[in-house]
Amino acid sequence: MDHSRRRVCKAGIAAGSLVLAGCLGDESPSTGTDSPAETDRAEWTFDGTLPIETATQYQGTDCECCDEYAGYLEDHGIDVEIERLTELPALKTDLSVPTEVRSCHTTVVDGYLIEGHVPLEAVEAMFEDGSPLGVAIPGMPQDAPGMGPRGEELQIYSFEADGDSEPFVTV
């Protein structure tokens, strides 16, 4: 019995750590220095073209990585309006973002959805393909724009309003 309690406690601690490592941010005042993700945005260059000038990004109330992704978009000429929501999962459901590809924020551009920290190369491919409702990078991978430096290849998924998702491109 003690052995299973210990296992449950360890699992609870691990799950709690994952939640805290996510998009909670912290409420400490800024030190005035660049965050690691901000200083790494320069590694995420994009030489393609996009038929968009503006975007609306829906995110939680205090998430620095979401702000960094908005900065990444702005670095590439897209004006981003940020909407901070307390009920973000409900919006994702209303927008038909499948649960298995959800991330910490959803960006709406010209009727398409960008779920999470999707590199602009994949957004360009979405516009060229023209068929999916959106593209997504599930979770919060450390090698994605707004999360950290460019590193491992990232699998991007496309998704439809009916909930179907499938691998789309690797960036």
C-alpha positions in Angstrom: 0.0 0.0 0.0 2.8 2.4 0.9 4.5 1.7 -2.4 1.4 2.7 -4.4 0.9 5.9 -2.4 4.5 6.8 -3.1 4.0 6.2 -6.8 0.8 8.4 -6.8 2.6 11.2 -4.9 5.5 11.1 -7.4 3.1 11.2 -10.3 1.3 14.1 -8.8 4.5 16.0 -8.2 5.6 15.3 -11.8 2.2 16.5 -13.2 2.3 19.6 -11.0 5.8 20.4 -12.3 4.6 20.1 -15.9 1.7 22.5 -15.2 4.0 25.0 -13.5 6.5 24.8 -16.4 3.8 25.7 -18.8 2.2 29.0 -19.6 1.7 30.3 -16.1 4.4 32.9 -16.2 5.4 34.6 -13.1 4.3 37.8 -11.5 7.7 39.1 -10.6 8.6 42.5 -12.0 10.7 42.6 -15.1 14.4 42.9 -14.6 14.8 44.9 -17.8 16.9 42.2 -19.5 15.8 40.3 -22.5 14.2 36.9 -21.8 16.1 33.9 -23.3 13.3 33.4 -25.8 13.4 37.0 -26.9 17.2 36.9 -27.5 16.7 33.7 -29.5 14.0 35.2 -31.9 16.8 36.4 -34.2 17.6 32.8 -35.0 14.1 32.4 -36.4 14.4 34.2 -39.7 11.9 33.9 -42.5 12.5 34.8 -46.1 9.2 33.8 -47.6 6.1 35.9 -48.2 2.7 35.8 -46.5 -0.5 37.4 -47.6 -1.2 38.8 -44.2 -0.5 42.0 -42.4 -2.5 41.6 -39.2 -3.4 38.8 -36.8 -5.3 38.4 -33.5 -3.6 36.1 -30.9 -5.7 34.7 -28.1 -3.8 33.6 -25.1 -3.9 33.3 -21.3 -3.7 36.2 -19.0 0.0 35.9 -18.1 2.1 33.9 -20.6 5.6 35.2 -21.6 6.1 32.6 -24.3 2.9 33.7 -26.0 4.1 37.3 -25.9 7.4 36.1 -27.5 5.5 34.4 -30.3 3.6 37.6 -31.0 7.0 39.4 -31.0 8.2 36.8 -33.6 5.3 37.6 -35.8 5.8 41.3 -35.4 9.5 40.9 -36.2 8.4 39.6 -39.6 6.0 42.5 -40.3 2.7 41.2 -39.0 0.8 43.5 -36.7 -0.5 41.4 -33.8 -3.5 42.3 -31.5 -3.3 40.2 -28.3 -6.5 39.2 -26.6 -5.9 37.8 -23.0 -8.6 35.4 -22.0 -9.4 33.4 -18.8 -11.4 30.9 -20.7 -9.0 30.0 -23.5 -10.0 26.3 -23.8 -13.6 27.3 -24.5 -12.5 29.6 -27.3 -10.4 26.8 -28.8 -13.4 24.5 -28.7 -15.6 27.2 -30.4 -12.9 27.7 -33.1 -12.7 23.9 -33.7 -9.1 23.4 -32.6 -8.7 19.6 -32.0 -7.7 18.8 -28.4 -4.7 16.7 -29.5 -3.0 19.6 -31.3 -3.7 22.4 -28.8 -1.0 24.6 -27.4 -0.8 27.7 -25.3 -2.3 30.2 -27.7 -4.3 30.5 -30.9 -3.7 33.1 -33.6 -6.3 33.9 -36.2 -5.1 35.2 -39.6 -7.4 35.8 -42.6 -9.8 33.0 -41.5 -7.0 30.5 -40.8 -5.9 29.4 -37.3 -2.3 29.0 -36.1 -2.2 26.9 -33.0 0.9 27.4 -30.9 4.5 28.3 -31.8 4.3 27.5 -35.5 7.2 28.7 -37.6 6.3 31.0 -40.5 7.5 28.5 -43.1 4.6 26.3 -42.1 2.2 29.2 -42.1 3.3 30.0 -45.7 2.7 26.3 -46.6 -0.8 26.5 -45.1 -1.6 29.6 -47.3 -0.2 27.8 -50.4 -2.2 24.6 -49.7 -5.3 26.6 -48.9 -7.3 23.7 -47.6 -6.8 23.2 -43.9 -8.6 25.3 -41.2 -5.3 25.7 -39.5 -1.9 24.5 -38.6 -0.6 23.5 -35.2 2.4 22.6 -33.2 1.1 20.7 -30.2 2.4 21.6 -26.7 5.3 24.0 -26.2 8.4 22.5 -27.9 11.6 24.2 -26.8 12.9 24.4 -30.4 10.0 26.6 -31.6 9.7 30.4 -32.3 9.1 32.2 -29.0 10.3 29.2 -26.9 14.0 29.1 -27.7 16.6 28.8 -30.3 16.1 26.9 -33.6 17.1 23.3 -33.0 15.4 20.0 -33.7 13.0 19.8 -36.7 9.4 20.4 -35.7 6.4 18.4 -36.9 3.6 20.7 -37.9 0.0 19.4 -38.2 -2.9 20.6 -40.2 -6.4 20.4 -38.9 -10.0 20.7 -40.1 -13.2 21.9 -38.4 -14.4 18.3 -38.1 -11.5 17.6 -35.7 -9.3 15.7 -38.1 -5.6 16.4 -37.9 -2.6 15.0 -39.7 1.1 15.6 -40.2 1.5 18.6 -42.6 5.1 19.7 -42.9 8.3 19.4 -41.0 10.3 22.6 -40.4 
